[in-house]
Amino acid sequence: MGALFLTSYAVSANALHWTNAVDKMTAVEGRVICCLCILSAQVWSQIAYEHSWSGGHWVGISLFSTWTIISIIYRVALYLTSTKKSN
């Protein structure tokens, strides 16, 4: 999952310079999906293996929560921007 996250980062970082909004949205959607999958896996792992994890695991969960929220906000902003331009 880490490799997927890094790959989605590389694509979404370069997507900022793309002129086609559909390409940007596709890159951001990939980032959102990756962040959601990693976040859900971390939460599941924390709940399923509570006795094996220390409280520090929640730091990683909060970090991915932040990245997930930022990517969702960016996706919504791109969508709203594209709908305003098309009207």
trRosetta pair geometry for C-beta under 8 A, 3 or more apart (Angstrom, degrees):
i j d omega theta_ij theta_ji phi_ij phi_ji
1 4 5.5 -52 -152 37 41 113
1 5 6.3 44 150 -23 69 103
1 34 7.6 149 -167 -164 82 85
1 37 6.7 -151 -134 115 119 109
1 38 5.1 144 164 -96 131 94
1 41 6.6 -137 -70 41 168 160
2 5 5.5 -52 -148 34 34 113
2 6 6.4 31 155 -16 66 104
3 6 5.8 -53 -147 38 32 109
3 7 6.2 34 153 -20 65 107
4 7 5.6 -55 -146 38 31 113
4 8 6.2 29 156 -17 66 105
4 34 5.2 -166 134 -128 104 116
4 37 7.8 -18 102 74 146 137
4 38 8.0 -173 79 -55 111 110
5 8 5.9 -55 -147 37 29 108
5 9 6.4 34 151 -23 63 104
5 34 5.3 159 -95 159 60 126
5 35 7.4 92 -121 -78 98 59
5 38 6.0 26 -72 -49 124 152
6 9 5.4 -51 -149 33 34 115
6 10 6.5 36 153 -21 65 102
7 10 5.8 -51 -150 32 33 111
7 11 6.5 27 154 -13 65 106
8 11 5.8 -55 -146 41 34 109
8 12 5.9 25 159 -13 69 111
8 27 7.7 146 -160 -175 70 69
8 30 5.0 -160 -124 127 104 98
8 31 4.4 151 162 -94 118 63
8 34 4.3 -147 -12 7 160 157
8 35 7.9 -133 102 -33 153 79
9 12 6.1 -61 -138 44 26 102
9 13 5.9 29 161 -23 65 110
9 31 7.2 97 -76 -116 44 108
10 13 6.0 -54 -143 34 24 111
10 14 6.6 14 159 -8 59 109
11 14 6.2 -67 -154 43 28 103
11 15 6.1 38 149 -36 66 108
11 27 4.7 -155 139 -141 101 104
11 30 6.4 0 84 77 144 142
11 31 7.5 -156 77 -55 100 95
12 15 5.1 -45 -142 24 37 123
12 16 7.7 58 158 -34 57 83
12 27 4.8 158 -92 150 61 106
12 28 5.9 96 -124 -88 111 54
12 30 7.3 -156 -56 72 101 98
12 31 4.5 24 -55 -55 148 138
12 71 7.7 -45 -144 -124 164 107
13 16 6.5 -36 -175 1 35 111
14 17 6.2 -59 -174 35 54 104
14 18 7.3 65 134 -36 73 98
14 27 7.8 -134 71 -139 77 157
15 18 5.1 -39 -153 11 53 121
15 23 6.6 -163 -137 130 96 86
15 24 4.8 131 169 -123 108 63
15 27 3.7 -161 -72 69 152 161
15 28 6.8 -151 107 -43 157 77
16 24 7.7 84 -89 -126 28 110
18 23 4.8 -105 155 97 151 127
18 24 5.4 -173 73 -64 116 84
18 27 7.6 137 16 -4 145 142
20 23 4.2 72 85 7 106 111
20 24 7.0 180 95 -10 57 84
21 24 5.4 -53 -150 37 39 115
21 25 6.2 38 154 -20 70 105
21 78 6.6 162 -164 -175 95 99
21 81 7.4 -155 -131 100 132 103
21 82 4.7 146 158 -97 152 117
21 85 7.7 172 -42 50 158 147
22 25 5.8 -53 -146 37 31 110
22 26 6.4 35 153 -22 64 105
23 26 5.7 -53 -148 33 31 113
23 27 6.6 30 154 -17 63 105
24 27 5.9 -59 -154 37 31 109
24 28 6.3 23 154 -14 67 110
24 78 5.8 -157 118 -140 116 141
25 28 5.7 -57 -143 42 33 108
25 29 6.1 38 155 -24 67 105
25 75 6.9 89 -143 -143 75 78
25 78 5.3 178 -87 128 84 138
25 79 7.0 90 -117 -72 125 72
25 82 7.3 -31 -53 -26 132 153
26 29 5.7 -51 -145 33 29 113
26 30 6.7 33 153 -19 61 102
27 30 5.8 -53 -156 32 32 113
27 31 6.7 32 148 -17 63 105
28 31 5.4 -51 -151 36 38 115
28 32 6.3 41 150 -22 68 102
28 71 6.4 172 -168 -168 83 86
28 74 5.6 -139 -143 112 133 108
28 75 4.7 172 135 -88 124 82
28 78 6.1 156 26 8 161 153
29 32 5.5 -50 -146 35 34 112
29 33 6.3 34 155 -18 66 104
29 75 6.4 99 -76 -122 60 128
30 33 5.8 -54 -146 37 30 110
30 34 6.3 31 155 -18 64 108
31 34 5.8 -56 -147 38 29 112
31 35 6.2 26 157 -16 65 108
31 71 4.7 -145 121 -141 109 136
32 35 5.9 -58 -146 39 28 108
32 36 6.2 26 157 -18 65 109
32 68 7.2 86 -144 -150 62 70
32 71 4.7 -176 -83 130 69 118
32 72 5.8 99 -125 -78 116 66
32 75 5.6 -4 -53 -41 141 147
33 36 5.8 -57 -145 38 28 110
33 37 6.3 28 157 -19 64 107
34 37 5.9 -58 -149 36 28 109
34 38 6.3 20 158 -12 65 109
35 38 6.0 -58 -145 41 29 106
35 39 6.0 29 158 -19 66 112
35 64 6.2 172 -161 -171 82 87
35 67 5.3 -149 -128 114 130 100
35 68 4.0 174 142 -92 124 77
35 71 5.4 153 9 30 152 148
36 39 5.8 -56 -141 40 27 111
36 40 6.1 25 160 -17 64 108
36 68 6.0 109 -72 -135 59 123
37 40 6.0 -57 -145 38 26 107
37 41 6.3 26 156 -18 63 108
38 41 5.7 -56 -148 37 31 112
38 42 6.3 30 154 -19 65 106
38 64 5.6 -132 109 -143 107 143
39 42 5.8 -55 -148 36 31 110
39 43 6.4 27 156 -15 66 106
39 61 7.0 95 -146 -148 75 69
39 64 4.4 -175 -87 130 86 121
39 65 6.2 112 -133 -76 129 57
39 68 5.2 -18 -37 -48 151 147
40 43 5.8 -53 -144 39 33 109
40 44 6.1 34 156 -19 66 108
41 44 5.8 -54 -143 39 29 111
41 45 6.1 31 156 -21 64 108
42 45 5.7 -54 -145 37 29 112
42 46 6.3 30 155 -20 64 105
42 57 7.4 -178 -172 170 97 99
42 60 6.1 -141 -146 114 143 107
42 61 4.9 -178 130 -94 128 83
42 64 6.1 133 18 38 152 151
43 46 5.7 -54 -149 35 31 112
43 47 6.4 22 156 -12 66 108
43 61 6.1 100 -75 -134 71 126
44 47 6.0 -62 -148 42 30 105
44 48 5.7 18 161 -12 69 116
45 48 6.0 -57 -130 44 25 104
45 49 5.8 -25 -177 30 64 111
45 53 7.2 105 135 -55 90 141
45 57 7.7 -127 105 -177 105 142
46 49 7.3 -73 -124 59 12 74
46 50 6.7 50 164 -92 55 67
46 53 5.7 -81 -124 59 65 164
46 57 5.4 173 -101 117 104 133
46 58 7.0 85 -129 -76 150 70
46 61 6.5 -21 -33 -59 149 142
47 50 6.4 -8 -154 -56 25 99
49 52 4.2 -33 165 37 106 118
49 53 5.9 97 106 -19 92 99
50 53 6.4 -70 -142 41 29 99
53 56 8.0 -137 173 57 85 68
53 57 4.3 -19 -177 -18 126 149
54 57 6.3 139 66 -17 57 88
55 58 6.1 -31 179 12 62 113
56 59 5.5 -26 -173 6 62 117
56 60 7.9 58 142 -8 69 92
57 60 5.9 -49 -168 34 50 109
57 61 6.6 50 139 -18 72 106
58 61 5.1 -51 -146 39 45 117
58 62 6.1 46 154 -22 72 101
59 62 5.9 -53 -148 36 29 108
59 63 6.5 32 150 -21 62 106
60 63 5.5 -52 -147 34 34 114
60 64 6.4 25 157 -10 67 104
61 64 6.1 -57 -147 42 30 103
61 65 6.2 38 150 -26 64 106
62 65 5.3 -48 -144 33 34 119
62 66 6.5 39 154 -22 63 100
63 66 5.8 -53 -155 32 31 111
63 67 6.6 25 151 -12 64 105
64 67 5.5 -51 -143 41 39 111
64 68 6.0 44 155 -23 68 105
65 68 5.7 -55 -146 37 28 112
65 69 6.3 27 156 -18 64 107
66 69 5.9 -56 -147 37 28 109
66 70 6.3 27 156 -17 64 108
67 70 5.7 -55 -146 38 31 111
67 71 6.3 27 157 -17 66 107
68 71 5.9 -58 -147 38 29 107
68 72 6.3 27 155 -17 65 107
69 72 5.8 -55 -146 37 31 110
69 73 6.3 31 155 -19 65 106
70 73 5.8 -54 -146 37 30 111
70 74 6.3 31 154 -19 64 107
71 74 5.6 -52 -146 37 32 113
71 75 6.3 37 153 -22 64 104
72 75 5.6 -51 -148 34 33 113
72 76 6.4 31 154 -16 65 104
73 76 5.8 -54 -148 38 31 109
73 77 6.2 33 153 -20 65 107
74 77 5.6 -53 -146 37 31 113
74 78 6.4 33 155 -19 64 103
75 78 5.8 -53 -150 35 30 110
75 79 6.5 31 151 -19 63 106
76 79 5.6 -54 -149 36 33 113
76 80 6.3 29 155 -16 67 106
77 80 5.9 -55 -144 39 30 107
77 81 6.2 31 156 -19 64 109
78 81 5.7 -57 -145 38 29 112
78 82 6.2 25 158 -17 65 108
79 82 6.0 -59 -147 38 28 107
79 83 6.4 22 157 -16 65 107
80 83 5.9 -55 -144 37 31 107
80 84 6.4 32 157 -19 64 106
81 84 5.9 -56 -149 35 29 110
81 85 6.5 26 155 -17 64 108
82 85 5.8 -54 -147 37 33 111
82 86 6.3 29 156 -18 66 108
83 86 5.8 -55 -143 38 33 109
83 87 6.5 31 157 -20 65 105
84 87 6.1 -58 -149 34 31 107
